Amino acid sequence: MRFGHFLYPMKFDDTRDQQEIQACLDEAQLVEELGMDAIWFAEHYFTGECVYGDPLVFASAVAIRTRRILLGFGILELPLHNPVRVATQTALLDNLSKGRLIVGTGRGSNYNAYEYVGFGTTTDLGVAQLDEAEELLIKAWTEDNVKFEGEFFNVSFPSVRPRPYQKPHPPLARACTGDASLVEMAKIGRPVLIRGASCNATGEKIELYRDTMSGAGFSEEEVEKNLDQIWVWREMHIAETDDEAMGDFLPAHIQAYEYLEEVRAEWNPPEMEISMQRPPLGQSGYGESPDPDASESLIGGYKRVAEQVASMRDVGVRNLMLTNRGLVSQEKANKSLKLLNEKIMPSFQG
């Protein structure tokens, strides 16, 4: 298995932005030193849900501060961007990182519809544009003398410079929350990023992807290559005991969720039908042993978390993107990462 660190820092106190951004840079260096395989970046605006805001700018700073670790977007909300500009920015970042970039895209959820309103667009338009935006992104990365006439984008230009470091372009993956989008990506052989509800539900999604891709005529080698590129997102916090870890993380996670629900109630357009985000599982939802059918985060002492990771491996998960959401102190976050490195990762690598 590969282990990635999802830098998704919820920092709602705007008096500490500079310090928190610096802490993220330090954390990025630490996870590389600990031998983790990837750093992932989120994209959220206006609230501090993701304190660095712009993942493209922040990833460039991380690219310079690191040497080996993969850098992935989980995700770029492509409907908030011009795809030609994204092609240029990611090609530059791919060169700065010497080919360590993974570009994850997605429609984004409409939980935070106010983010789209803030950039003068809507979630419905974003859904409609995404396939065309990805098509234009790939053309911009790979072709000369581009002339593109679509429903949403009509552009022409000689070429994007710099060219991407990776050939023909950085790996492109789509975030899929529902089965329909996962099947759509499997049919065209596009790797996916998954936020599964439970261990067993995640395994079912991976099996559906495998079966759909095989049924679409891809070879076993091609299917295996894509399964190696599927990353699964989970919250994670490890301490010496289950109670300590859950006491550190779960109340803060629930409080952050409640704060964002208040923001959404105030700022999401009242005329829109907004999806409800499921609240985090509280400590009472965690039994003495992990339940593969429950929506558990990877929270607990290292023995419990190792058992959860083993269950995920057994249902086909090969890559984990793990986040503490910046909801514990830096000292506790660093200790959690070191416990992951010392007590868990060696049993699942190689």
C-alpha positions as CSV (number, residue, x, y, z in Angstrom):
1,M,0.0,0.0,0.0
2,R,0.9,3.6,-0.5
3,F,0.2,6.3,2.1
4,G,-0.6,9.9,1.3
5,H,-1.1,12.9,3.5
6,F,-4.1,15.1,2.6
7,L,-3.2,18.7,3.6
8,Y,-6.8,19.8,4.3
9,P,-6.3,22.3,7.2
10,M,-9.5,23.7,8.7
11,K,-8.3,26.9,10.3
12,F,-11.2,29.3,11.0
13,D,-9.3,31.9,13.1
14,D,-8.2,34.4,10.4
15,T,-5.7,36.1,12.8
16,R,-3.3,33.2,12.4
17,D,-3.3,32.6,8.6
18,Q,0.4,33.2,8.2
19,Q,1.4,30.9,11.1
20,E,-1.0,28.2,9.9
21,I,0.3,28.3,6.3
22,Q,3.9,28.0,7.6
23,A,2.8,25.0,9.7
24,C,1.4,23.4,6.5
25,L,4.7,23.8,4.8
26,D,6.5,22.3,7.8
27,E,4.1,19.4,7.8
28,A,4.7,18.7,4.1
29,Q,8.4,18.4,4.8
30,L,7.8,16.1,7.7
31,V,5.6,13.7,5.8
32,E,8.3,13.4,3.1
33,E,10.9,12.8,5.8
34,L,8.7,10.1,7.2
35,G,8.6,8.2,3.9
36,M,5.0,8.9,2.9
37,D,4.2,8.6,-0.8
38,A,2.1,11.6,-1.6
39,I,0.9,15.0,-0.4
40,W,-2.7,15.9,-1.5
41,F,-4.2,19.4,-1.7
42,A,-7.7,20.5,-1.2
43,E,-9.5,23.5,-2.7
44,H,-12.0,25.6,-0.6
45,Y,-12.5,29.3,-0.3
46,F,-13.8,32.2,1.9
47,T,-14.0,30.4,5.3
48,G,-10.7,28.9,6.2
49,E,-12.0,25.4,5.5
50,C,-8.8,25.1,3.7
51,V,-6.5,27.8,5.1
52,Y,-4.2,28.1,2.1
53,G,-7.2,28.5,-0.3
54,D,-5.5,28.3,-3.7
55,P,-4.0,24.8,-4.1
56,L,-2.1,25.6,-7.3
57,V,-0.1,28.4,-5.6
58,F,0.4,26.4,-2.4
59,A,1.5,23.3,-4.2
60,S,4.2,25.3,-6.0
61,A,5.7,26.2,-2.6
62,V,5.6,22.6,-1.5
63,A,7.2,21.5,-4.8
64,I,10.2,23.6,-4.0
65,R,10.4,22.4,-0.3
66,T,10.3,18.7,-1.2
67,R,12.2,16.4,-3.5
68,R,10.7,12.9,-3.8
69,I,7.0,12.8,-2.7
70,L,4.1,12.9,-5.2
71,L,2.0,16.0,-5.3
72,G,-1.7,15.5,-6.0
73,F,-4.8,17.7,-6.2
74,G,-7.7,16.2,-4.4
75,I,-9.4,18.0,-6.0
76,L,-9.1,21.0,-8.3
77,E,-12.7,22.2,-8.7
78,L,-12.2,22.6,-12.4
79,P,-15.5,24.6,-12.9
80,L,-13.9,27.4,-10.9
81,H,-11.0,27.7,-13.4
82,N,-10.3,28.3,-17.0
83,P,-8.9,25.0,-18.3
84,V,-6.3,26.6,-20.5
85,R,-4.9,28.5,-17.6
86,V,-5.0,25.3,-15.5
87,A,-3.0,23.5,-18.2
88,T,-0.4,26.2,-18.1
89,Q,-0.2,26.3,-14.3
90,T,-0.1,22.5,-13.9
91,A,2.5,22.1,-16.7
92,L,4.7,24.6,-14.8
93,L,4.1,22.8,-11.5
94,D,4.9,19.5,-13.2
95,N,8.3,20.9,-14.2
96,L,9.0,22.5,-10.8
97,S,8.4,19.1,-9.2
98,K,10.2,17.2,-11.9
99,G,7.2,15.0,-12.8
100,R,5.7,14.4,-9.4
101,L,2.2,15.8,-10.1
102,I,-1.2,14.1,-10.1
103,V,-4.2,16.2,-11.2
104,G,-7.4,15.2,-9.5
105,T,-10.5,17.0,-10.8
106,G,-14.1,17.0,-9.9
107,R,-17.5,18.7,-10.1
108,G,-17.3,19.6,-6.4
109,S,-20.2,19.2,-4.1
110,N,-22.9,21.7,-3.8
111,Y,-22.6,21.7,0.0
112,N,-20.5,24.9,-0.5
113,A,-22.5,26.4,-3.3
114,Y,-21.5,29.8,-2.0
115,E,-18.0,29.1,-3.3
116,Y,-19.3,29.0,-6.9
117,V,-21.4,32.1,-6.3
118,G,-18.3,33.9,-5.0
119,F,-16.6,33.2,-8.3
120,G,-19.6,34.2,-10.4
121,T,-20.8,30.8,-11.4
122,T,-23.1,28.0,-10.3
123,T,-22.8,24.4,-9.3
124,D,-25.2,23.3,-12.1
125,L,-23.0,25.0,-14.7
126,G,-19.9,23.4,-13.2
127,V,-21.5,19.9,-13.6
128,A,-22.3,20.7,-17.2
129,Q,-18.9,22.0,-18.1
130,L,-16.6,19.4,-16.5
131,D,-16.3,16.9,-19.2
132,E,-15.6,19.6,-21.8
133,A,-13.2,21.3,-19.5
134,E,-11.2,18.1,-19.0
135,E,-11.2,17.5,-22.8
136,L,-9.8,21.0,-23.4
137,L,-7.2,20.5,-20.5
138,I,-5.8,17.4,-22.2
139,K,-5.7,19.1,-25.6
140,A,-3.9,22.1,-24.1
141,W,-1.3,19.8,-22.5
142,T,-0.6,17.7,-25.5
143,E,-1.3,19.4,-28.8
144,D,0.0,22.3,-30.9
145,N,-2.2,24.7,-32.9
146,V,-5.2,24.1,-30.7
147,K,-8.6,25.0,-32.1
148,F,-11.4,24.0,-29.8
149,E,-15.0,24.7,-30.4
150,G,-17.3,23.4,-27.7
151,E,-20.5,24.3,-25.9
152,F,-18.8,26.3,-23.2
153,F,-15.3,27.0,-24.5
154,N,-14.2,28.3,-27.9
155,V,-10.5,28.9,-28.0
156,S,-7.5,28.8,-30.3
157,F,-3.8,29.2,-29.5
158,P,-0.4,28.0,-30.8
159,S,0.6,25.8,-27.8
160,V,0.9,25.8,-24.0
161,R,4.3,26.5,-22.6
162,P,6.0,25.1,-20.7
163,R,5.1,21.6,-21.9
164,P,4.4,19.1,-19.0
165,Y,7.4,17.3,-17.6
166,Q,5.5,14.0,-17.7
167,K,4.6,12.7,-21.2
168,P,2.1,12.9,-22.6
169,H,0.8,14.8,-19.5
170,P,0.4,14.4,-15.7
171,P,-1.9,11.6,-14.6
172,L,-5.5,12.8,-14.5
173,A,-8.0,11.4,-12.0
174,R,-11.7,12.2,-11.3
175,A,-13.2,12.3,-7.9
176,C,-16.3,10.2,-7.8
177,T,-18.8,10.2,-4.9
178,G,-21.6,8.2,-6.6
179,D,-21.6,4.9,-8.5
180,A,-22.8,6.6,-11.8
181,S,-19.7,8.8,-12.1
182,L,-17.4,6.0,-11.1
183,V,-18.9,3.7,-13.8
184,E,-18.5,6.6,-16.3
185,M,-14.8,6.9,-15.6
186,A,-14.2,3.2,-15.6
187,K,-15.7,2.9,-19.1
188,I,-13.1,5.4,-20.4
189,G,-10.2,4.0,-18.3
190,R,-9.8,7.1,-16.2
191,P,-8.5,6.6,-12.6
192,V,-10.7,7.8,-9.8
193,L,-10.4,9.2,-6.3
194,I,-12.9,7.8,-3.8
195,R,-14.4,9.0,-0.6
196,G,-16.0,5.8,0.6
197,A,-18.5,5.6,3.5
198,S,-17.3,2.4,5.1
199,C,-14.6,-0.1,4.5
200,N,-16.9,-2.6,2.8
201,A,-18.7,0.1,0.8
202,T,-15.3,1.2,-0.5
203,G,-14.4,-2.3,-1.5
204,E,-17.7,-2.5,-3.4
205,K,-16.8,0.6,-5.3
206,I,-13.4,-0.7,-6.3
207,E,-15.0,-4.0,-7.4
208,L,-17.5,-2.1,-9.5
209,Y,-14.7,-0.1,-11.1
210,R,-12.7,-3.2,-11.9
211,D,-15.7,-5.1,-13.4
212,T,-16.9,-2.1,-15.4
213,M,-13.4,-1.4,-16.8
214,S,-13.0,-5.1,-17.7
215,G,-16.4,-5.2,-19.3
216,A,-15.5,-2.1,-21.4
217,G,-12.8,-4.2,-23.1
218,F,-9.6,-3.1,-21.2
219,S,-6.9,-5.7,-20.7
220,E,-6.1,-7.1,-17.3
221,E,-2.8,-5.2,-17.3
222,E,-4.7,-1.9,-18.0
223,V,-7.2,-2.6,-15.3
224,E,-4.4,-3.4,-12.8
225,K,-2.6,-0.2,-13.7
226,N,-5.6,1.9,-13.0
227,L,-6.4,0.1,-9.7
228,D,-2.8,1.1,-8.7
229,Q,-3.8,4.7,-9.2
230,I,-7.1,4.7,-7.2
231,W,-6.7,6.7,-3.9
232,V,-9.2,6.5,-1.1
233,W,-9.7,9.5,1.3
234,R,-10.1,8.9,5.1
235,E,-9.7,11.1,8.2
236,M,-7.0,9.8,10.4
237,H,-5.6,10.5,13.9
238,I,-3.5,8.1,15.9
239,A,-2.6,8.3,19.6
240,E,-1.4,5.8,22.2
241,T,-4.9,4.8,23.1
242,D,-8.3,4.7,21.3
243,D,-9.9,7.1,23.9
244,E,-7.0,9.6,23.6
245,A,-7.2,9.7,19.8
246,M,-11.0,10.0,19.7
247,G,-11.0,12.6,22.4
248,D,-8.4,14.7,20.5
249,F,-10.1,14.5,17.1
250,L,-13.8,13.7,17.1
251,P,-15.2,16.6,19.1
252,A,-13.2,19.1,17.1
253,H,-14.4,17.4,13.8
254,I,-18.0,17.7,14.9
255,Q,-17.5,21.3,15.9
256,A,-16.0,22.2,12.5
257,Y,-18.9,20.4,10.7
258,E,-21.4,22.4,12.8
259,Y,-19.6,25.7,12.1
260,L,-19.6,25.0,8.3
261,E,-23.3,24.1,8.4
262,E,-24.0,27.5,9.9
263,V,-21.9,29.2,7.1
264,R,-23.8,27.2,4.5
265,A,-27.2,28.1,6.0
266,E,-26.3,31.8,5.7
267,W,-24.5,31.9,2.4
268,N,-25.8,29.1,0.2
269,P,-28.4,30.4,-2.3
270,P,-31.8,29.8,-0.7
271,E,-33.4,29.0,-4.0
272,M,-31.0,26.1,-4.6
273,E,-31.6,22.5,-3.6
274,I,-28.5,21.8,-1.5
275,S,-27.3,18.3,-0.7
276,M,-26.9,17.7,3.0
277,Q,-23.5,16.6,4.2
278,R,-23.6,13.6,6.5
279,P,-22.4,14.6,10.0
280,P,-19.3,12.9,11.3
281,L,-19.6,9.8,13.4
282,G,-19.4,10.5,17.1
283,Q,-17.4,8.5,19.6
284,S,-20.5,6.5,20.6
285,G,-20.6,5.2,17.0
286,Y,-17.2,3.5,17.4
287,G,-17.4,0.0,19.0
288,E,-14.7,-1.8,20.9
289,S,-13.5,-3.2,17.5
290,P,-13.6,-1.6,14.1
291,D,-16.8,-2.3,12.1
292,P,-16.2,-2.6,8.4
293,D,-19.8,-1.6,7.7
294,A,-19.7,1.6,9.7
295,S,-18.6,5.0,8.4
296,E,-15.6,5.0,10.7
297,S,-12.6,7.2,10.3
298,L,-9.1,5.8,11.0
299,I,-9.1,7.1,14.5
300,G,-7.7,5.3,17.6
301,G,-4.6,3.8,19.0
302,Y,-2.2,2.4,16.5
303,K,-3.4,-1.1,17.0
304,R,-7.0,-0.2,16.1
305,V,-5.9,1.9,13.1
306,A,-3.6,-0.9,11.9
307,E,-6.6,-3.3,12.0
308,Q,-8.7,-0.8,10.0
309,V,-5.9,-0.4,7.4
310,A,-5.6,-4.2,7.1
311,S,-9.4,-4.4,6.4
312,M,-9.1,-1.7,3.7
313,R,-6.2,-3.5,2.1
314,D,-8.2,-6.7,2.1
315,V,-11.1,-5.1,0.2
316,G,-8.8,-3.8,-2.5
317,V,-7.6,-0.4,-1.3
318,R,-4.0,0.2,-2.5
319,N,-3.6,3.9,-1.7
320,L,-4.8,6.0,1.2
321,M,-5.0,9.7,1.4
322,L,-5.2,10.6,5.1
323,T,-6.1,13.8,6.8
324,N,-6.3,15.2,10.3
325,R,-8.0,18.4,8.9
326,G,-5.7,20.5,11.0
327,L,-8.1,19.9,13.9
328,V,-5.5,18.9,16.5
329,S,-2.4,20.7,17.8
330,Q,0.7,20.5,15.7
331,E,2.4,18.4,18.4
332,K,-0.4,15.8,18.4
333,A,-0.6,15.9,14.6
334,N,3.2,15.2,14.3
335,K,3.0,12.4,16.9
336,S,0.1,10.8,14.9
337,L,2.1,10.9,11.7
338,K,5.2,9.4,13.5
339,L,3.1,6.6,15.0
340,L,1.7,5.9,11.5
341,N,5.3,5.8,10.2
342,E,6.7,3.6,13.0
343,K,3.8,1.3,13.9
344,I,1.7,0.9,10.8
345,M,3.3,1.7,7.5
346,P,6.1,-0.9,7.7
347,S,3.6,-3.8,7.8
348,F,1.8,-2.7,4.6
349,Q,4.7,-1.5,2.4
350,G,6.7,-3.6,0.0
